[in-house]
């Protein structure tokens, strides 16, 4: 595997030591009584609304972490994060959808959650799925749970749970997961603290409850360098690390050995506008995040396909390719962002299909190539020079064609001008949308049983009664 480093071993260790210093000397804002008591019993200091964690407490919690996290789909396939493979999943939670056919943006609905999941179920580069959209046609209190409920019938791939923020959401998500299998095997949950270094009561309760139930957690802090984190990449990554590590400490104190995925979602601020941007700095920050996560032997999930672009244009192509290839070559276990547009507030079916091919290219780049005796082909060159000086008919050529030396693309246009000019679907965007439409028509997903559908509806009805404020 091709691999590069953006931090030295000494720099990674310095980041870890700085994290210990922040947690011990600066502390985190955490007021939830049970969480404070649990931390205090293990040696943390309490002062006002802050909790200060000594290095030995942090190191002990990190020592309980496991290096692999598995999630199984209802079709039976299990993906293992941390097994050396590069896994991919999509952007989660976009409120808007871009329609390639009209060039317009609109609010996402439940139907968009269903269709995007359906398309991703058919794409080989998408290994796990997260509900793509936050549907705007339902009450906000039910948004996360509805995303999960309406994605379940449309894929047999591993379906990672939505981001949850409360203990109640954890319980309802676990109940829905139980409809398709053992929740510990088929569910993971993302839980987000607030940057900088703030752990609201609901978030602490959600982390602890998921840990009690044995559900794999992906802490999801989303700091922005320059506004909610230092503007230096290393400082922002280090603060993000302190936020992730705090969640790790809480979860491991409740359930030592709980599977956890280290998730990095650091973004940069554009000083000209104050907006979040997706430049090459995102790729570098993601790569640094991979380094520090692997310092703790945790599987890591970071941004891959991030872009500020509003359409499937050149900017979208180069930003997502750069931001994916850097952490991929550093050794990320999972990259997110398939389908993402406009820094995560929009997505599209065409972009999902296009990203499936970009992901295949990134996987091919990470694979590298062989330089063994067979690949160097000294005898093959000699034979060709004694004959017609053509390699096309050589067995060696067939071996390497079949062995994956050349990635055979489906969307990238490699035809001549004359052939291309005659095609009504000249662009990658148009061909991507056409492929998405075809998959919606032709790709079949084994449905849930009627009993499973009724049970999911029953759970959602209970959640609505419990959570929706009238």
N, C-alpha and C positions, 0 to 999 in steps of 0.2 A: 504494500500500500504506500502511495506517495504521502509524505507527511512533512509539515513545516512547523516552525515554532515562532510565535510573536513575542514570547517572554522567555527569559532564561530561567533555569532552575532557581537561581538566587533571587530573581525578581518575583517569582511565584511565592517563594518562602517569605519574602518581604511583605507581599500582599497579605499572606496569612497572618503574619505577626502584627501588621497594622490592624487587621480585623480584630484580633484578640485585644489589642489596645483600645479600639473603639468600644467594644462590648464591655470591657472592664472599667474604662475610665469615663467614657461619654454616656454609655448606657442606651437603652431603648425605652420608648414610652409604652408602658404596658400596665393597665389598671385592672384587668379582669382578676377578681379575687382568687379564684382557684389556680389560675396560671401563676400569679405572683407567689402564692403559698407553695406551690410545687417547686418553683425555682428557688425560693428562699430556703426551703428544706434541703436543697442540694448545694447550698453555699452562696447563692446570689444575694446581693445587698439591695435593699429597698430604700429609696429616698424620694419622697413626694410621688410623682406619677411615673418615676423611672425605676427600671430594674438594671442592675449592674452585674454582669456575669463574669466570674473569674476564669482565667485560662484553663484551669484544670477541669472545671465543669464543662466548658465547651469541648475540650479535647476528648473527654470521656464520652460525651454524646456522639461526637463524630466517629469514635472508634466502633460504635454499634452499627454504623451504616453498612448496607450491603451493596455490592458492586453491580448487581443486575436487578432489573425490574421487568416482570413479564405482565402482559395483558393479553387475554384471550378473546377472540371474537365468537359470536354465537354460531358461526360456521365451523368452529373447532380449531382454527388456526391461532397459534400463539406467537406474538412478536416479543423478543427479548431485547430490551434496551441495555446496552453494556456488553453485548456479545461480540463486539468488534465490527458489526455491520453498521452501515449508515441508514437510519430509518427516516421516514418523512411523514409529516402530517400537515394539515392545512391551518390557515388562519382560523381563529375561533372568535365569534362574537361580533362580526361586522354589522352595523345597523343599516347599511345601505348596499344596494346591488347596482352594478353597472350592466346595462343591457347593450351588448355589442350591436344588435340589429338596429337600434335607434340612436346609439351614442349618448343616451341619457342616463341619469342616475335617479333611482327611486328608493323608497323605504322598503326594507326587507320584510317578508312575511313568513309564516309557518311553511307555506308551500315552497319558498326558496330554501329553507332548511332541508326539506324533503328532497327536492331536485338536486341540490348540490351534493347531498350524501349519496344519492342514487348514482350520479356521474362518477364520484370518487370511488365508489365500490368497484367500478369497472377498470380503473386505471392502475397499471402495474407498479408505478413508482410510488403511489400513495400506500404506505404500509399500515398506518393507523389513521383514524378519522376523529376529528373533534367537531361538534356541531358548528357549522360555518357562520350562521347569522344569529343575531339577537332580534327575533321577530318583533316588529313594531305594532302588530295587530292583536296583541294580548297584554294584560296588565303587567306592569314592571315587576311586581312581586313574583310572578310566575315565569319570568323570561328564561332564567337559566334552566329550570326544570322542564319547561316546554321544549327547549332546544334539544335536550336529551331524549325526551319522550318521542319527539317527531323525527329524530334521526334513527332511532332503534329499528324501525321496520324496514329501513332502506339500505341496510348494509349487513353483511355477515363478517366483515372485517372487525378487528379490535376497535371498539369505540371508546375513546378516552372521554371521561365525563367532562361536563362543562365547569367553568369557574363557579365556585360556590362561596358564599360569604357568611353563612349562618349555620348554626347547629341543626336547625330545622331542615334547611336545604340538604345538608349531608344525609339526614335520615330519609328524606323522600327520594333522593338519588339512589341510595342503597336499596330501598324497596323496589324501585324500578329495575335496577340491575339484577335483583333476585328473580325477576320474571324470566330472564334469559340464562341465568347460571349462578354460580357461587360468586357473590359480590367481590370477594377478595381476589378472584381470578379475572373478572370481566370489567372491573371498574377502577379507574384512577380519578383523582380529583385535583383540580388546580385551586389554590387558595391564595389570595393576594393581600399582603400587608400594604401599608400606605407609606410611601417615601416622603421625607427621610425618617427611617427608623421608628415608625409608629405602628403599633399593633392594637387596633380597636378591639373592644371586648368581643364583638361578634366573630371577628377573625380568629381570635385566640380560642374561643369555644368551638369553632368549626375545625380548627387544627386538632385540638385535643379529642373531639368526638370521632373524627375520621381515624385518628390513631387508635383509639379504643376499639373501634370496629375492624381494625386491621386493613383499612383501605389505603392503597399507595397514594402518596401525596406529592404534588409538584408545587412547591412554594413559588409564587409568581409576582415578585415585586416588579414594578414598572417605573423605575426612576428615569428622569430626564436630565442629562448632564447640562448644567447651567441654570436649572430652575429647582429641581428637587434632589439634585446631587451635584457634587463638584464638577466643574467644566473639564477638568483633565480626565482623559479616558481611564487612566489607572486609578484615580481617586473615585470616580463614579463606579467602576467595576468593584473596587474594594468596598464601597458603601453597600452596593447591591449584595455583595458577598456576606456582609454583616447581617443584612436582612434575611437572606436565605438561611444562614447558619442559625439565626435565632429561631426560625421555624423548625429547623432540624433539631435543635436542643429541646424545644417543647415537645415535639412528636416523639423523640427517642426517650424522653423521660416517661412518657405515658406508655409507650410500646417499644422497648428496646429491640432493634433489628427490623423495625418497620421499613418496608421498601419505600424509597423516596427518589424522585427524579429532580436533579438540580436544574432549575429553569432560569434562564437569563433573558430579560426583556428590556435591557437598557437601551435608551434612545438618546439622541443628541438634539440640542436646541439650535435652530438657525438664528444667529444673533441679529440678522437683518430683519427678521419678521417675528421672532419668538415662537415660530411653529416647530413642531417635531420634524426632523429630517431623517432621510435614509441614505446618507452618503456612505462612502467607503469606510468611514469611522465606525459605522454599525458593524460591519464585517470584522473589523479589528477588535471591537469591544466583545463581540460574540466569541472570537477566537481566544481572547484573554479569559473569558468566562469558562471556556472549555478547559483551559489549563488549570484554573483554580479548582474547578469541580473534580477533575481527575486527580488533583493533589489529595482530595478526600476520598478518592476511589468511588465516587458517585457517578452514575450515568447522567449525561447532561443533554439538555434540550435548549437550543438557542434559536434566535431569528435566523432564517435563511433567506427567504424571498421577501425582502422588505423594499418598498419603493414609495416615493412621493407621487409617482405618475398617476394620472387620471384616466389614461387609456392604455391599450396594449401597443405602446410606441417604443421608440429607440431608448428613451430614458428608462422606461420600465425594464427593458431587456438588459441594459448594462448594469443598472443598480441591483437588480435581483441576482444577476449572475455573479457580480463581484461579492455581494454580501452572503452568497451561499458558498462560493468556492473557498473563501478564506477559512471559515470555521470547519468546513468539510475536510480540508487538507490538514488542519490542526488535529482532527480526530473526533469531532462531535459525534455523539451517539444518535442524535435525532435533530433534524432541522425542521423548523415550522415555517408557515407562511404560504403554503400552496394556495393560490387564488387571491392573495392579498393585493390590494391596490390602495392608494391614498393613505399610506401609513396606517393601515388596519381599520379604517372606518368604512371601507368599501371592498367588495369582492365581485367576481363574475365567473360564470360558467366557462366562458372562453379562456379566461386567465387560468382556471384550474387545469384545463386540457393542455394549454401551452406549457404550464409549469411541470406537467408530467414529463414532457420531453426535455425541458431544461434540467430537471432532476436526473434524468437518465444520463445526460452529458456530464453532470457533476460526479455521478457515481463512476462513470467511465474515466474521468480525470483522476479520481482518487485511486482507482485500480492500478494506474500506471501501466508499465509494460515490462516484459522479460528481456533480459540480455544474456540468457544462457546460450549454450553452444548451438542448440536447435534454432533459436531466434536469430542469432548472429549470421547464420546461413552461409558460412564460408563455402561449403561444398555445393550449395544450391547455386551460388554465383558462378562457381567454376563450371558446373554443368551447363548453365545457361550460356556462358561465354564459348563453350565448345559446340553449342548447337545454334539455335536461331536467335539467341540473345533476347529472348522474350520469357518473362516469368509467369505469364497468365496461365499456362497449362501445367505449371509445376504443382506437385502434390503439396509442397510447402505453402504455396499460396492458398490452396484450398483449406489446409489445416488452420491457417491463421485467420482466414475469412470466417470459418465456422467457429473458431475459438474466441471470437469477440474482439479481435484487434481493432476492427472498425465498427463504430456505432452506426447502425442503420436507422436514420431518423425518419419520422413520418410527416412532420409538419414543415421542417426547414426545406426551403425551395432550392433544389440543385439542378433544375432544368435549364435548358438554353433559353435565350431571350424569346425566340420565336414561339416556342412551346408555352412559355409562361404568359406571353402576351395574349394568347387565345383563351386563357382560363378566366372565367368570371370571378373565381375566388383566388385572386392573385396573392393576397397577403396572408401571413400566419394567423392574424386575428380572425379573418373570415373563415379560414379552414378550421381553426380551433372551435369556433362557434358551431360550424356545421357538424363537427365530430361530437360536440356536446349534445346537439339536437339528435344525432343518430343514436347515441348511447341512451338517451331518455326514451327513445322509441323502442330500441331493440334489446338493451341489456336487462336481463331479468334477475331480480333479487328474490330469493326464497322468502315468502311472507311469514310474518308471525302468525300463530294460530289465533282463532277467534277468542279463545280463552285468554291468551296473552294480551291481546288488544283490549279486552274488557278489563283485565286487571290493571293495565296501565291507565286506562281512563278512570278507574276507581281511585287509583293513587293520586292522579292529578286533581280529581274532584275534592279529595280530602285536603290536598295542598291548597287548593283555592279557598276552601272554607277556613283553613287555618291561617293563611298568609295574606290574603287580599283584604285590604282595609276598605271598608265601605264608607 
